[in-house]
């Protein structure tokens, strides 16, 4: 990853250039409930002697337990007993635990991905409301991203949307069911690729399962946020058996999506089956998995920023978004040709340009369709 900040002078704009293949880091990652940057380390990955994450796990044949190799060697040099059972060992032979070693390496890789995703998600700023006036001119084509909130009633979809909209100023009053699609508009504070204004429309769909097919046209979105309530296991089953299959059936051929285990502030046992089901489902379907609290805002911003980054990095979706943008913006042919070449390039380049306010004389373009 290359993260480069260019120190601006007083008249220059601020450029943030992040050159990375975001597809690698944004899919299949798990944001754990205890920390926004790291996951809890499974106990089996810790050496019983050092209580640290193992790098070269070996199995002591006589007691069948796994230890860090160098720690076990030191122990056996000074002891004739098992580190765990304290029984006298007849033999001190051990072998490499290949399966555990591979699992720990995968765990380390996921941790690195999470930390990188956190860095990237903090690199963009998403604001509530419509685009600023200086972004609404015709020479800034508008990429209109549509994101849908899917899940049963009462899982916290509306609270998540309100937190994205109002940050810490959300109301903590009683629950009111969503009876029709609510549409919230956000925008990227900086230009994308130094030329595109990004508008984000969030569609908060009602969660009554009997009406799930009524809103099927809204499933055609660039990104989807699938939300379950960790205190109600049936909400995860509904994601797996109802909402996600219909998203695949009625949605675009390609889209980005993420799974949210919401209301972790209410969770009592993080070993409950719903967490295992969520991890299995997200792994099988190559989804990002976040543990969030819409009440406290935990992980909500990181989740949403990551989803937007994945959409902006998806070649197919970007081609569609840019075609829609040029349908109304009308750039000159040379500029359009240049953009097409950039889409088909090898390494993904996410470039955000925070413009200084300047007066534009161009006429304001008509809004294009959000999908």
URFENTA-V981692 format. One record per residue. RES is the residue in one letter. PHI is phi in whole degrees, -180 to 180 (none if undefined). NEAR is the number of other C-alpha atoms within 8 Angstrom. D_FIRST is the distance of its C-alpha to the first C-alpha in Angstrom with 2 decimals. Layout:
res->RES phi->PHI near->NEAR d_first->D_FIRST
res->RES phi->PHI near->NEAR d_first->D_FIRST
//
This chain:
res->X phi->none near->5 d_first->0.00
res->X phi->-119 near->7 d_first->3.76
res->X phi->-116 near->8 d_first->6.41
res->X phi->-125 near->7 d_first->9.66
res->X phi->-100 near->7 d_first->13.07
res->X phi->-101 near->7 d_first->16.00
res->X phi->-69 near->5 d_first->19.17
res->X phi->-84 near->8 d_first->21.80
res->X phi->-88 near->6 d_first->25.43
res->X phi->-66 near->4 d_first->28.16
res->X phi->-102 near->5 d_first->28.45
res->X phi->-83 near->7 d_first->24.96
res->X phi->-81 near->10 d_first->22.80
res->X phi->-101 near->10 d_first->19.55
res->X phi->-112 near->10 d_first->16.41
res->X phi->-116 near->12 d_first->13.08
res->X phi->-114 near->12 d_first->10.50
res->X phi->-119 near->12 d_first->7.41
res->X phi->-104 near->12 d_first->6.46
res->X phi->-165 near->10 d_first->5.48
res->X phi->-85 near->10 d_first->8.43
res->X phi->-66 near->10 d_first->9.51
res->X phi->-58 near->9 d_first->12.60
res->X phi->-67 near->6 d_first->11.23
res->X phi->-97 near->12 d_first->10.43
res->X phi->-91 near->14 d_first->13.16
res->X phi->-110 near->9 d_first->16.08
res->X phi->72 near->11 d_first->18.12
res->X phi->-100 near->12 d_first->16.84
res->X phi->-124 near->11 d_first->19.52
res->X phi->-95 near->14 d_first->19.71
res->X phi->-78 near->11 d_first->22.62
res->X phi->-73 near->10 d_first->25.54
res->X phi->-95 near->6 d_first->25.53
res->X phi->-156 near->8 d_first->22.18
res->X phi->-81 near->11 d_first->19.43
res->X phi->-119 near->9 d_first->16.70
res->X phi->-134 near->10 d_first->18.38
res->X phi->-100 near->11 d_first->21.04
res->X phi->-64 near->6 d_first->24.44
res->X phi->-83 near->7 d_first->24.79
res->X phi->-58 near->6 d_first->27.60
res->X phi->-60 near->5 d_first->30.58
res->X phi->-67 near->5 d_first->30.82
res->X phi->-88 near->10 d_first->27.49
res->X phi->-97 near->13 d_first->28.96
res->X phi->-71 near->14 d_first->31.25
res->X phi->-62 near->9 d_first->34.77
res->X phi->-87 near->9 d_first->35.36
res->X phi->-93 near->7 d_first->32.31
res->X phi->60 near->7 d_first->31.19
res->X phi->-118 near->6 d_first->27.56
res->X phi->-61 near->8 d_first->25.02
res->X phi->-78 near->11 d_first->26.12
res->X phi->-107 near->7 d_first->24.22
res->X phi->-128 near->9 d_first->27.19
res->X phi->-74 near->15 d_first->29.63
res->X phi->-128 near->12 d_first->33.14
res->X phi->-102 near->12 d_first->36.28
res->X phi->-75 near->13 d_first->39.44
res->X phi->-58 near->10 d_first->41.88
res->X phi->-71 near->9 d_first->44.86
res->X phi->-105 near->7 d_first->43.37
res->X phi->72 near->7 d_first->40.70
res->X phi->-100 near->7 d_first->37.99
res->X phi->-102 near->11 d_first->34.45
res->X phi->-141 near->15 d_first->33.37
res->X phi->-68 near->13 d_first->30.74
res->X phi->-55 near->9 d_first->32.18
res->X phi->-66 near->6 d_first->32.50
res->X phi->-69 near->10 d_first->33.88
res->X phi->-67 near->10 d_first->36.43
res->X phi->-60 near->8 d_first->37.50
res->X phi->-64 near->8 d_first->38.25
res->X phi->-64 near->9 d_first->40.13
res->X phi->-67 near->10 d_first->42.23
res->X phi->-70 near->6 d_first->43.08
res->X phi->-110 near->6 d_first->44.76
res->X phi->-135 near->6 d_first->45.91
res->X phi->-114 near->7 d_first->47.85
res->X phi->-120 near->10 d_first->46.87
res->X phi->-73 near->10 d_first->44.09
res->X phi->-63 near->8 d_first->41.52
res->X phi->-102 near->5 d_first->41.94
res->X phi->-84 near->7 d_first->45.51
res->X phi->65 near->7 d_first->47.03
res->X phi->-83 near->6 d_first->49.27
res->X phi->-67 near->7 d_first->50.38
res->X phi->-92 near->9 d_first->48.48
res->X phi->-81 near->5 d_first->50.57
res->X phi->-134 near->5 d_first->47.61
res->X phi->-117 near->9 d_first->44.27
res->X phi->-76 near->7 d_first->42.44
res->X phi->-146 near->8 d_first->38.90
res->X phi->-133 near->8 d_first->36.50
res->X phi->-69 near->8 d_first->32.75
res->X phi->-91 near->11 d_first->31.79
res->X phi->-65 near->7 d_first->29.51
res->X phi->-62 near->6 d_first->29.14
res->X phi->-68 near->9 d_first->28.20
res->X phi->-61 near->11 d_first->25.73
res->X phi->-65 near->8 d_first->23.94
res->X phi->-65 near->8 d_first->24.08
res->X phi->-68 near->11 d_first->22.60
res->X phi->-64 near->8 d_first->19.67
res->X phi->-63 near->8 d_first->19.06
res->X phi->-63 near->8 d_first->19.45
res->X phi->-62 near->8 d_first->16.89
res->X phi->-64 near->8 d_first->14.34
res->X phi->-65 near->10 d_first->15.34
res->X phi->-62 near->11 d_first->15.08
res->X phi->-64 near->8 d_first->11.45
res->X phi->-63 near->11 d_first->10.91
res->X phi->-62 near->15 d_first->13.20
res->X phi->-65 near->10 d_first->11.62
res->X phi->-70 near->9 d_first->8.25
res->X phi->-61 near->11 d_first->10.74
res->X phi->-63 near->11 d_first->12.72
res->X phi->-62 near->8 d_first->10.27
res->X phi->-69 near->10 d_first->9.77
res->X phi->-66 near->11 d_first->13.49
res->X phi->-77 near->9 d_first->14.48
res->X phi->-83 near->7 d_first->12.98
res->X phi->-117 near->11 d_first->15.75
res->X phi->-128 near->8 d_first->19.45
res->X phi->-109 near->9 d_first->22.01
res->X phi->-112 near->9 d_first->25.63
res->X phi->-82 near->10 d_first->28.93
res->X phi->95 near->8 d_first->31.39
res->X phi->-79 near->8 d_first->31.52
res->X phi->-63 near->10 d_first->29.65
res->X phi->-61 near->6 d_first->30.65
res->X phi->-59 near->6 d_first->33.38
res->X phi->-75 near->9 d_first->31.39
res->X phi->-96 near->8 d_first->28.99
res->X phi->-93 near->11 d_first->31.97
res->X phi->-87 near->13 d_first->33.04
res->X phi->-63 near->12 d_first->33.17
res->X phi->-82 near->8 d_first->30.62
res->X phi->-118 near->11 d_first->27.89
res->X phi->-56 near->15 d_first->27.95
res->X phi->-102 near->11 d_first->27.43
res->X phi->-90 near->12 d_first->25.18
res->X phi->-103 near->14 d_first->27.18
res->X phi->-94 near->14 d_first->25.40
res->X phi->-111 near->13 d_first->27.80
res->X phi->-125 near->13 d_first->26.97
res->X phi->-110 near->14 d_first->29.74
res->X phi->-100 near->13 d_first->30.59
res->X phi->-126 near->14 d_first->32.43
res->X phi->154 near->14 d_first->34.38
res->X phi->-65 near->13 d_first->37.84
res->X phi->-64 near->10 d_first->39.72
res->X phi->84 near->9 d_first->39.13
res->X phi->-83 near->12 d_first->35.64
res->X phi->108 near->12 d_first->34.26
res->X phi->-61 near->12 d_first->32.78
res->X phi->-65 near->8 d_first->34.53
res->X phi->-65 near->10 d_first->33.60
res->X phi->-64 near->11 d_first->29.89
res->X phi->-62 near->11 d_first->30.36
res->X phi->-65 near->10 d_first->32.41
res->X phi->-67 near->14 d_first->29.86
res->X phi->-63 near->10 d_first->27.24
res->X phi->-83 near->10 d_first->29.99
res->X phi->-115 near->9 d_first->31.60
res->X phi->60 near->9 d_first->29.17
res->X phi->-82 near->7 d_first->31.44
res->X phi->-98 near->6 d_first->34.56
res->X phi->-74 near->9 d_first->35.13
res->X phi->-78 near->4 d_first->38.61
res->X phi->-108 near->5 d_first->39.36
res->X phi->-78 near->4 d_first->42.64
res->X phi->-63 near->4 d_first->43.86
res->X phi->-76 near->5 d_first->42.35
res->X phi->-124 near->4 d_first->43.42
res->X phi->-67 near->7 d_first->42.85
res->X phi->-83 near->12 d_first->41.12
res->X phi->-101 near->5 d_first->43.83
res->X phi->-153 near->6 d_first->42.06
res->X phi->-59 near->9 d_first->38.59
res->X phi->-95 near->9 d_first->37.30
res->X phi->-116 near->8 d_first->34.87
res->X phi->-116 near->11 d_first->32.55
res->X phi->-109 near->11 d_first->30.71
res->X phi->-126 near->15 d_first->27.45
res->X phi->-151 near->14 d_first->25.29
res->X phi->-81 near->13 d_first->21.90
res->X phi->-66 near->9 d_first->22.59
res->X phi->-113 near->11 d_first->20.46
res->X phi->-72 near->15 d_first->20.68
res->X phi->-96 near->12 d_first->18.31
res->X phi->54 near->10 d_first->17.37
res->X phi->68 near->8 d_first->19.64
res->X phi->-149 near->9 d_first->22.73
res->X phi->-107 near->11 d_first->22.97
res->X phi->-88 near->16 d_first->24.45
res->X phi->-111 near->12 d_first->23.44
res->X phi->-110 near->14 d_first->26.28
res->X phi->-121 near->12 d_first->26.02
res->X phi->-105 near->13 d_first->29.27
res->X phi->-102 near->14 d_first->29.56
res->X phi->-102 near->13 d_first->32.59
res->X phi->-91 near->15 d_first->34.00
res->X phi->-89 near->12 d_first->36.32
res->X phi->-59 near->14 d_first->39.39
res->X phi->-104 near->12 d_first->39.11
res->X phi->-72 near->8 d_first->42.63
res->X phi->-62 near->7 d_first->42.38
res->X phi->-68 near->5 d_first->45.62
res->X phi->-108 near->9 d_first->44.10
res->X phi->-63 near->11 d_first->40.76
res->X phi->-87 near->7 d_first->41.89
res->X phi->-65 near->6 d_first->43.30
res->X phi->-99 near->9 d_first->39.88
res->X phi->-63 near->11 d_first->38.56
res->X phi->-66 near->8 d_first->37.93
res->X phi->-76 near->9 d_first->35.37
res->X phi->-69 near->12 d_first->33.36
res->X phi->-78 near->11 d_first->32.12
res->X phi->-137 near->14 d_first->28.89
res->X phi->-86 near->14 d_first->25.25
res->X phi->-148 near->14 d_first->24.25
res->X phi->-134 near->13 d_first->26.34
res->X phi->-113 near->12 d_first->26.37
res->X phi->-95 near->14 d_first->28.68
res->X phi->-119 near->16 d_first->30.28
res->X phi->-124 near->15 d_first->32.53
res->X phi->-104 near->14 d_first->34.45
res->X phi->-65 near->14 d_first->34.00
res->X phi->-88 near->7 d_first->37.65
res->X phi->-134 near->8 d_first->38.93
res->X phi->-63 near->10 d_first->38.04
res->X phi->-67 near->6 d_first->39.64
res->X phi->-71 near->12 d_first->36.95
res->X phi->-73 near->14 d_first->34.39
res->X phi->-62 near->9 d_first->36.96
res->X phi->-66 near->11 d_first->37.36
res->X phi->-60 near->13 d_first->33.65
res->X phi->-71 near->10 d_first->33.85
res->X phi->-104 near->8 d_first->37.26
res->X phi->-120 near->10 d_first->37.72
res->X phi->-70 near->13 d_first->34.86
res->X phi->-68 near->10 d_first->32.10
res->X phi->-58 near->9 d_first->34.61
res->X phi->-75 near->12 d_first->35.85
res->X phi->-63 near->10 d_first->32.42
res->X phi->-70 near->9 d_first->32.01
res->X phi->-75 near->6 d_first->35.56
res->X phi->-103 near->10 d_first->35.69
res->X phi->-80 near->15 d_first->32.12
res->X phi->-64 near->10 d_first->30.16
res->X phi->-57 near->5 d_first->29.46
res->X phi->-135 near->8 d_first->25.76
res->X phi->-157 near->12 d_first->24.33
res->X phi->-105 near->10 d_first->21.69
res->X phi->-149 near->11 d_first->23.11
res->X phi->-143 near->12 d_first->22.65
res->X phi->-108 near->14 d_first->25.26
res->X phi->-114 near->12 d_first->26.38
res->X phi->-93 near->15 d_first->28.69
res->X phi->-95 near->14 d_first->30.21
res->X phi->66 near->15 d_first->32.75
res->X phi->-68 near->11 d_first->31.41
res->X phi->-68 near->5 d_first->33.53
res->X phi->-100 near->7 d_first->36.47
res->X phi->-71 near->9 d_first->35.30
res->X phi->-106 near->4 d_first->37.54
res->X phi->-134 near->5 d_first->36.32
res->X phi->-78 near->6 d_first->32.71
res->X phi->-98 near->6 d_first->34.07
res->X phi->-60 near->7 d_first->35.90
res->X phi->-63 near->7 d_first->35.86
res->X phi->-62 near->9 d_first->34.07
res->X phi->-70 near->11 d_first->30.82
res->X phi->-66 near->9 d_first->31.23
res->X phi->-64 near->9 d_first->32.07
res->X phi->-65 near->12 d_first->29.05
res->X phi->-66 near->10 d_first->26.65
res->X phi->-64 near->8 d_first->28.57
res->X phi->-64 near->9 d_first->28.63
res->X phi->-66 near->13 d_first->24.95
res->X phi->-67 near->9 d_first->24.11
res->X phi->-65 near->7 d_first->26.77
res->X phi->-107 near->6 d_first->25.68
res->X phi->58 near->8 d_first->21.89
res->X phi->-107 near->13 d_first->21.71
res->X phi->-74 near->14 d_first->19.66
res->X phi->-125 near->15 d_first->22.08
res->X phi->-124 near->14 d_first->22.52
res->X phi->-105 near->12 d_first->25.40
res->X phi->-127 near->14 d_first->26.52
res->X phi->-133 near->13 d_first->29.49
res->X phi->-68 near->13 d_first->30.52
res->X phi->-69 near->8 d_first->33.12
res->X phi->-97 near->6 d_first->30.82
res->X phi->85 near->13 d_first->27.71
res->X phi->-60 near->9 d_first->25.70
res->X phi->68 near->11 d_first->22.36
res->X phi->-66 near->13 d_first->23.72
res->X phi->-65 near->9 d_first->21.39
res->X phi->-60 near->11 d_first->18.22
res->X phi->-60 near->9 d_first->19.68
res->X phi->-69 near->8 d_first->20.61
res->X phi->-61 near->12 d_first->17.45
res->X phi->-65 near->12 d_first->15.51
res->X phi->-62 near->13 d_first->18.32
res->X phi->-63 near->9 d_first->18.24
res->X phi->-62 near->11 d_first->14.54
res->X phi->-64 near->12 d_first->15.50
res->X phi->-64 near->13 d_first->18.51
res->X phi->-67 near->10 d_first->16.86
res->X phi->-97 near->12 d_first->14.62
res->X phi->-80 near->9 d_first->17.76
res->X phi->-59 near->9 d_first->19.20
res->X phi->-64 near->7 d_first->22.74
res->X phi->-67 near->12 d_first->22.81
res->X phi->-66 near->12 d_first->21.32
res->X phi->-60 near->9 d_first->24.01
res->X phi->-65 near->8 d_first->26.61
res->X phi->-64 near->12 d_first->25.55
res->X phi->-72 near->10 d_first->25.53
res->X phi->-63 near->8 d_first->28.88
res->X phi->-64 near->12 d_first->30.33
res->X phi->-65 near->13 d_first->29.11
res->X phi->-74 near->10 d_first->30.69
res->X phi->-65 near->8 d_first->33.85
res->X phi->-121 near->11 d_first->34.71
res->X phi->-78 near->13 d_first->32.71
res->X phi->64 near->7 d_first->34.17
res->X phi->-75 near->10 d_first->31.87
res->X phi->-70 near->6 d_first->33.20
res->X phi->-63 near->6 d_first->32.81
res->X phi->-66 near->6 d_first->30.64
res->X phi->-70 near->8 d_first->28.02
res->X phi->-66 near->9 d_first->28.16
res->X phi->-64 near->8 d_first->27.80
res->X phi->-62 near->8 d_first->24.72
res->X phi->-65 near->8 d_first->23.11
res->X phi->-62 near->8 d_first->24.15
res->X phi->-64 near->8 d_first->22.51
res->X phi->-71 near->7 d_first->19.16
res->X phi->-64 near->9 d_first->19.53
res->X phi->-90 near->7 d_first->20.17
res->X phi->-70 near->7 d_first->17.30
res->X phi->-77 near->4 d_first->15.15
res->X phi->-89 near->7 d_first->11.44
res->X phi->-72 near->10 d_first->11.20
res->X phi->-123 near->10 d_first->10.90
res->X phi->-101 near->12 d_first->11.54
res->X phi->-122 near->13 d_first->13.46
res->X phi->-115 near->13 d_first->15.65
res->X phi->-123 near->13 d_first->18.56
res->X phi->-89 near->10 d_first->20.85
res->X phi->-76 near->8 d_first->24.18
res->X phi->-80 near->6 d_first->27.03
res->X phi->-70 near->5 d_first->30.28
res->X phi->-142 near->5 d_first->32.41
res->X phi->-81 near->5 d_first->35.50
res->X phi->-119 near->6 d_first->35.34
res->X phi->-103 near->4 d_first->38.46
res->X phi->-67 near->7 d_first->37.12
res->X phi->-78 near->6 d_first->38.80
res->X phi->-72 near->7 d_first->37.02
res->X phi->-80 near->9 d_first->36.10
res->X phi->-72 near->6 d_first->37.38
res->X phi->-67 near->5 d_first->35.09
res->X phi->-91 near->10 d_first->33.90
res->X phi->-65 near->6 d_first->34.02
res->X phi->-78 near->7 d_first->31.32
res->X phi->-142 near->10 d_first->31.07
//
